Amino acid sequence: MTWNVWGRFGDRWLRRQRAIAETVRAQRPDFVALQETWRSDDQAQPRLLGFELGMTSVFAPSRMPRDPDPDVHLGLGILSRFPLWHVERHTLSTGTVALRAEIRLGTESLHFITSCLDWEEDHQEQRFAQATSLAELVSELKARGDGVIVAGDLNAPPGGPELEPLLAVLEDCWQRQSYDGITYSSRNPYLGRGEWLEDHRIDYILANADPVTSRLTGFDEDHGSPPSDHYAVVADVPVA
């Protein structure tokens, strides 16, 4: 599962936090990638979610929109139902990072990686460079014979040139259905009007295995409202 959970923006973030936890619980994922997740001096959203859901959690700061509270830092998170054997923060470029967690599944390793590429419309070159660095990391891990999943907010629609490096080494797990999987929708009341990426799928799960199913969630679990300005992507992917 991957979800940009929109930090502590808006005046309903505490309610949204509860709805995020309930949405994840309903999906029962083994691994969750979080973007725009938050950490303060005394709390961290991944840790709170992990405690409530019975999952291991990690957090890494990365380049994100700034929270109005200077004591709150946004970044990336991973939740896992399996113990994390190794965790590493990889610098991509311009302050953007990828968070990698290695999980041992029997005698094999699975690397679950999340990132959030630059969101500005004129940062196409930066996104391409970040995706290239990420693809190089994936290639190194695949060369060991390990499984790799990249899950995150890539801030580019399907067919965008920024995605080419990653799609050269991993498969897009979205299976075309009766709907196109838009994750950044103008129907979402939290989305600012005129956003350059609106009505596109910009959140992805990429893997070196074909998915069994894929779907969106996070539409109306907060008393009829979505818990975030993004919808979440869930894919059932064989990993061992």
N, C-alpha and C positions, 0 to 999 in steps of 0.2 A: 504494500500500500504506500502511496506517496501523497502528501498533502501540504500545500502552502497554507499555513493556519493563521496568517495575518496578524501575528504578534499580539499586542495589546491595544490595537487601534480601535476606534469607536468607543461608544459609551456602554457597550454591552459585553465587554471582553470577559468578565467573570461568568456571565451566562453562556457565552460562546465556549468558554473553557469546559464547562459541564457538557455542553452538546458535543464538543469534539471528542471527549472521553467516551460518551455513549455511542457515538458513531463508530469509533474504532472498535469498541467492545462488540458491537453488533456484527462487524465484518470478521472478527476473529483472525486477524492476519498474524503470520509468523514474524514478519518484519515490517516496520513502518519507517518511512523517510519523512522527516519534517523540515519545512523551510519557513523562514520568518517565525521561527519559534524563539522564545525569549528566556533570558536569564537576568536576575537581579542579584543584589548582594546576598540575599537570604533565601531565594527560591529560584527554581528553574523549571520551566514547563515540561521538558522531557522527563525530569525526575518525578514530578507530580503525576504525570500520566503513567509512567512506568510503575510507580508505587500502586496506583489505583488499579491498573490493568494486569499486574503481576508480570511485568516485562523489565528486562535490563535496559538501561538508558545511557546515552552519552550525548554531549553537547559540544559544539565548536563554534566560536564566533566567526562571522564572515561578513563580507560587504552586503549590506541590506539597507532599505530605507530606514531612516533614524526614527526611533520611538520618541514621542514627545517628552517622556521622562528620561533625563540624562543618566539616571542610574539603571536603566533597563537596556540591555544589549541584545540585539537580534542575531540569529545565526542558524545553524543546522542542527538537527537532532536525529538520532536513530533509536528506535525501540526494537527489542528482539525477545522472542520467547526462548531463545537459546543463549547460553553463555557466550560472551564475546571473548574470543581467544586473543585478539590483537586489535587495537584501534589506532588509527593514524590520521593526521590532518595534512592534506596535500595542498600546497600553494599552486594555484593555476596562473592567475595574473591579475593585476590591478586590484589587489585586496580580496579577490574571490578565491574560495578554497573548495575542496572536496573533502568530505568526511568518509573514511573507509573503516568498516568493521569486518574483521575476518571471523568467520564462524566455522568450527570444525564439525563436520557431519560424517561421523565414522572416521574413515581414513582420508577423507577428502575435505578440501577447504572451499567455502563459499565466501566471496567478497561482496558485501552489500555496501554500495557507495551512493551518497547523495550530494547534490550540489544545487546551487541556484545561480544561473548565469546572469550577467548584467541585464537590467530591465529597460534601460533607456533606448529610445528608438534609434538614436544615432550611434549606438555602440555595437553595430553589427561586426565590425572588425575585432572588437574585444571579445565578443561572444564566440566568434570563430576561433580565436586564439585559445580561449578557455576550453572549448570543446576539443580542440586539437590536443591540448595537454591531457585532458581527461581520457581521450582515445589512446594516447600513448601509454598511460597508466593501465588501462584495460588490456591493451595488447601485451604488456609485460606480465600481467597476472594470468592471462589466458595461455601464454607460452609455458607456464608451469603446469598446465593441465587443470587449473582451478576453474570453478564456476564463478561468473561475475554477473551482478545485476547493478545497473545504474538507475536510480529512481530520483526524480527531482523536477524542479521548475526550470525549464531550459529557455523560457522566454523567446521562443521561436515557434511558428506554426509548422505543421507537417509540410515538407518540401522546402523549408527555409534552408539557405546555404550553410547556415551555422551548424546545422545538424549533420551535414555530410560526413565529417570525421568520425562521429560516433556511430552513424548508421553503416559505416564501412566495417566496423568491428563487432557490432551488436544488432540484434533485431528489435524493432519496435513491437512491443507486446500488445498494442491496441488492435483488437480484432474488429473490423468494420461491421457495425450492426445496423439496425434500422435508424440509428441516429449517429452523428459523427463524432461524438465524444468531446464536445466543447467544454473546456474546464474554466474558461475565463469569459463568462457569459454576460451580455447586456441585460439578461433577465435577473441577474443577481443584484439585489438592491444596494449592496455595498460597493459595487463597481462604479467608479467615477465615469460620467458620460464622456464619450469621445476618446476613450483609451485606445491607443494605437493597436493593441493586441486583442481588443474585445471580439468576442464571438469566434475564438480560435481555441484549438487544443494546444496548450503550451506546457502541460505537465505530462511526464512520460515515465513509463517503466520499460527499460531496455535490458535485454538478456541474451545470453548465448544458448537459449532454449526456447522453443515455441510455447506460447501460453495455451492452457486448456480453455480458459474463459477470461474475459476482461469486462469491466463495468465502471460506471461512475457512481459516487455516493456523495453525501453531504449537501443535500438540496434543501431540506426544511426541518432538520432535527431540533433547531432552536425555536421552539414554540411557533413553528410555521415559517421561520426564516432560516437561511443557511448559516452554519457556524463560522464561515469564512468567506472572503471575497473570491476564493477559488473553490471549485469542486474537487473532490479527491478521486484518484484513480486506483483501482484494485485489479490485480491480475493474479490468476492461479497459474503458477509457473513451476514445472518440475525442476528440482534443483539437485537431485541425487538419484 
